[in-house]
Amino acid sequence: MSSELLIQKLNYTKAYRKTRLEVAQWVLDHPETFEELLRVCFSSEKELSYKATWILEFVCAERLSLLYPHFELFFTNIPNVKRDQALRPIAKVCDMIAVKYYKDNDPEIKDKFSVEHRKLMTECCFDWLITDQKVACKVFAMHALFYLGTEYDWIHPELNVIISENIHHNSPAYKARGKYVLGKIQKFNRQ
């Protein structure tokens, strides 16, 4: 029954922040629906899937640990996400995962975020950064890549080149995050 209710709520979800927050809170109150939400994110029903990614972002911002048991489902499906409305929240979730794993050193995520997951996330983030995506997707990708680069030493030089080549002909948001990430790379390399 709660699965049907989730689909019903997603069908009536609008882009308004208030309605997205309400549905996200409902999922948080009914965590047994989380896996279904994730499956809808990657379903072939386009309109419903991107609405589900909006909710996924808000749920993960509140309780990212709900995603941990479903990392396999998440990471094997993110390369297939192509729609702008879905890519931004998926990139944001990747950024949250990177921060939780590398910066916060959350012990709960340590044994769940595998080398294979990190590899898939790295590939997706670089793809989003070098293809024609909206700026929000790119800024989340570059931030996640910075953290991945603290473990994999080949990432920072590649990220540095991509940002440096694109920073001058991009939006103010890209420039701001690009300068921030380049500064973090320099600071990390001085340590």
VEXDRENGU-311429 format. One record per residue (C-alpha): residue number from 1; x, y, z negated; residue in three letters. Coordinates in steps of 0.05 Angstrom, whole numbers, plus 5000, padded with zeros to 4 digits. Layout:
N
resi | xx | yy | zz | resn
NUM | X | Y | Z | ALA $
...
END
This chain:
191
resi | xx | yy | zz | resn
1 | 5000 | 5000 | 5000 | MET $
2 | 5055 | 5050 | 4983 | SER $
3 | 5088 | 5036 | 5050 | SER $
4 | 5024 | 5055 | 5086 | GLU $
5 | 5019 | 5117 | 5042 | LEU $
6 | 5090 | 5136 | 5061 | LEU $
7 | 5073 | 5132 | 5135 | ILE $
8 | 5011 | 5173 | 5123 | GLN $
9 | 5050 | 5226 | 5086 | LYS $
10 | 5103 | 5228 | 5141 | LEU $
11 | 5049 | 5237 | 5194 | ASN $
12 | 5024 | 5299 | 5158 | TYR $
13 | 5093 | 5328 | 5142 | THR $
14 | 5107 | 5396 | 5172 | LYS $
15 | 5173 | 5433 | 5178 | ALA $
16 | 5155 | 5476 | 5117 | TYR $
17 | 5204 | 5465 | 5061 | ARG $
18 | 5148 | 5459 | 5010 | LYS $
19 | 5115 | 5401 | 5045 | THR $
20 | 5182 | 5366 | 5056 | ARG $
21 | 5199 | 5374 | 4983 | LEU $
22 | 5131 | 5346 | 4962 | GLU $
23 | 5140 | 5283 | 5004 | VAL $
24 | 5212 | 5275 | 4980 | ALA $
25 | 5187 | 5280 | 4908 | GLN $
26 | 5135 | 5227 | 4923 | TRP $
27 | 5190 | 5181 | 4949 | VAL $
28 | 5232 | 5195 | 4887 | LEU $
29 | 5171 | 5178 | 4844 | ASP $
30 | 5162 | 5114 | 4886 | HIS $
31 | 5233 | 5090 | 4899 | PRO $
32 | 5207 | 5023 | 4925 | GLU $
33 | 5189 | 5062 | 4989 | THR $
34 | 5260 | 5085 | 5001 | PHE $
35 | 5280 | 5027 | 5046 | GLU $
36 | 5217 | 5037 | 5088 | GLU $
37 | 5234 | 5112 | 5094 | LEU $
38 | 5303 | 5093 | 5119 | LEU $
39 | 5275 | 5044 | 5169 | ARG $
40 | 5228 | 5098 | 5195 | VAL $
41 | 5288 | 5145 | 5203 | CYS $
42 | 5316 | 5097 | 5255 | PHE $
43 | 5251 | 5074 | 5286 | SER $
44 | 5233 | 5085 | 5359 | SER $
45 | 5174 | 5130 | 5340 | GLU $
46 | 5210 | 5195 | 5353 | LYS $
47 | 5166 | 5246 | 5318 | GLU $
48 | 5157 | 5204 | 5256 | LEU $
49 | 5231 | 5186 | 5254 | SER $
50 | 5257 | 5257 | 5252 | TYR $
51 | 5206 | 5275 | 5198 | LYS $
52 | 5232 | 5216 | 5158 | ALA $
53 | 5303 | 5243 | 5164 | THR $
54 | 5280 | 5310 | 5136 | TRP $
55 | 5253 | 5273 | 5075 | ILE $
56 | 5315 | 5228 | 5071 | LEU $
57 | 5359 | 5290 | 5065 | GLU $
58 | 5318 | 5318 | 5007 | PHE $
59 | 5315 | 5251 | 4971 | VAL $
60 | 5390 | 5240 | 4979 | CYS $
61 | 5404 | 5311 | 4954 | ALA $
62 | 5367 | 5292 | 4890 | GLU $
63 | 5388 | 5219 | 4882 | ARG $
64 | 5440 | 5196 | 4933 | LEU $
65 | 5448 | 5130 | 4896 | SER $
66 | 5382 | 5106 | 4926 | LEU $
67 | 5419 | 5101 | 4992 | LEU $
68 | 5478 | 5059 | 4966 | TYR $
69 | 5445 | 4991 | 4971 | PRO $
70 | 5424 | 5008 | 5043 | HIS $
71 | 5491 | 5033 | 5070 | PHE $
72 | 5494 | 4977 | 5121 | GLU $
73 | 5427 | 4997 | 5150 | LEU $
74 | 5446 | 5070 | 5149 | PHE $
75 | 5515 | 5066 | 5180 | PHE $
76 | 5498 | 5016 | 5234 | THR $
77 | 5441 | 5061 | 5257 | ASN $
78 | 5470 | 5131 | 5254 | ILE $
79 | 5507 | 5125 | 5321 | PRO $
80 | 5439 | 5116 | 5355 | ASN $
81 | 5409 | 5181 | 5328 | VAL $
82 | 5407 | 5231 | 5385 | LYS $
83 | 5351 | 5280 | 5370 | ARG $
84 | 5372 | 5348 | 5343 | ASP $
85 | 5318 | 5349 | 5289 | GLN $
86 | 5345 | 5283 | 5262 | ALA $
87 | 5420 | 5294 | 5272 | LEU $
88 | 5425 | 5354 | 5224 | ARG $
89 | 5396 | 5317 | 5164 | PRO $
90 | 5436 | 5254 | 5180 | ILE $
91 | 5500 | 5295 | 5184 | ALA $
92 | 5482 | 5329 | 5118 | LYS $
93 | 5474 | 5260 | 5085 | VAL $
94 | 5542 | 5239 | 5112 | CYS $
95 | 5572 | 5302 | 5081 | ASP $
96 | 5538 | 5286 | 5015 | MET $
97 | 5567 | 5215 | 5017 | ILE $
98 | 5637 | 5242 | 5032 | ALA $
99 | 5634 | 5292 | 4974 | VAL $
100 | 5607 | 5240 | 4926 | LYS $
101 | 5661 | 5189 | 4945 | TYR $
102 | 5722 | 5233 | 4953 | TYR $
103 | 5711 | 5296 | 4911 | LYS $
104 | 5666 | 5270 | 4855 | ASP $
105 | 5698 | 5201 | 4852 | ASN $
106 | 5630 | 5172 | 4834 | ASP $
107 | 5645 | 5101 | 4809 | PRO $
108 | 5576 | 5078 | 4831 | GLU $
109 | 5593 | 5090 | 4905 | ILE $
110 | 5665 | 5064 | 4904 | LYS $
111 | 5651 | 4991 | 4919 | ASP $
112 | 5593 | 5005 | 4966 | LYS $
113 | 5624 | 5054 | 5015 | PHE $
114 | 5666 | 5004 | 5054 | SER $
115 | 5723 | 5015 | 5102 | VAL $
116 | 5676 | 4996 | 5159 | GLU $
117 | 5625 | 5048 | 5135 | HIS $
118 | 5680 | 5101 | 5132 | ARG $
119 | 5702 | 5082 | 5202 | LYS $
120 | 5631 | 5089 | 5230 | LEU $
121 | 5621 | 5155 | 5194 | MET $
122 | 5688 | 5182 | 5221 | THR $
123 | 5669 | 5163 | 5293 | GLU $
124 | 5600 | 5194 | 5287 | CYS $
125 | 5626 | 5258 | 5256 | CYS $
126 | 5679 | 5267 | 5310 | PHE $
127 | 5626 | 5252 | 5364 | ASP $
128 | 5580 | 5305 | 5334 | TRP $
129 | 5637 | 5355 | 5330 | LEU $
130 | 5660 | 5347 | 5403 | ILE $
131 | 5593 | 5339 | 5437 | THR $
132 | 5539 | 5391 | 5450 | ASP $
133 | 5505 | 5391 | 5382 | GLN $
134 | 5473 | 5446 | 5340 | LYS $
135 | 5520 | 5483 | 5295 | VAL $
136 | 5492 | 5456 | 5229 | ALA $
137 | 5507 | 5385 | 5251 | CYS $
138 | 5578 | 5406 | 5269 | LYS $
139 | 5592 | 5442 | 5203 | VAL $
140 | 5569 | 5382 | 5162 | PHE $
141 | 5611 | 5336 | 5206 | ALA $
142 | 5674 | 5378 | 5198 | MET $
143 | 5666 | 5381 | 5123 | HIS $
144 | 5656 | 5306 | 5118 | ALA $
145 | 5716 | 5295 | 5163 | LEU $
146 | 5759 | 5338 | 5117 | PHE $
147 | 5744 | 5291 | 5060 | TYR $
148 | 5755 | 5229 | 5103 | LEU $
149 | 5822 | 5259 | 5123 | GLY $
150 | 5845 | 5258 | 5051 | THR $
151 | 5847 | 5183 | 5058 | GLU $
152 | 5864 | 5175 | 5132 | TYR $
153 | 5923 | 5219 | 5151 | ASP $
154 | 5908 | 5220 | 5226 | TRP $
155 | 5841 | 5256 | 5216 | ILE $
156 | 5866 | 5324 | 5192 | HIS $
157 | 5911 | 5337 | 5253 | PRO $
158 | 5855 | 5318 | 5301 | GLU $
159 | 5804 | 5360 | 5262 | LEU $
160 | 5852 | 5419 | 5261 | ASN $
161 | 5860 | 5417 | 5337 | VAL $
162 | 5785 | 5412 | 5350 | ILE $
163 | 5766 | 5468 | 5302 | ILE $
164 | 5823 | 5513 | 5326 | SER $
165 | 5804 | 5503 | 5399 | GLU $
166 | 5730 | 5517 | 5388 | ASN $
167 | 5728 | 5568 | 5332 | ILE $
168 | 5734 | 5630 | 5376 | HIS $
169 | 5675 | 5615 | 5421 | HIS $
170 | 5626 | 5589 | 5371 | ASN $
171 | 5573 | 5618 | 5324 | SER $
172 | 5588 | 5656 | 5261 | PRO $
173 | 5568 | 5595 | 5219 | ALA $
174 | 5617 | 5551 | 5257 | TYR $
175 | 5672 | 5603 | 5249 | LYS $
176 | 5660 | 5610 | 5175 | ALA $
177 | 5659 | 5535 | 5161 | ARG $
178 | 5717 | 5524 | 5209 | GLY $
179 | 5761 | 5575 | 5173 | LYS $
180 | 5741 | 5544 | 5106 | TYR $
181 | 5758 | 5473 | 5129 | VAL $
182 | 5824 | 5495 | 5161 | LEU $
183 | 5842 | 5529 | 5096 | GLY $
184 | 5825 | 5466 | 5057 | LYS $
185 | 5868 | 5425 | 5105 | ILE $
186 | 5927 | 5472 | 5096 | GLN $
187 | 5919 | 5471 | 5020 | LYS $
188 | 5914 | 5395 | 5020 | PHE $
189 | 5977 | 5388 | 5063 | ASN $
190 | 6017 | 5433 | 5015 | ARG $
191 | 6003 | 5386 | 4956 | GLN $
END
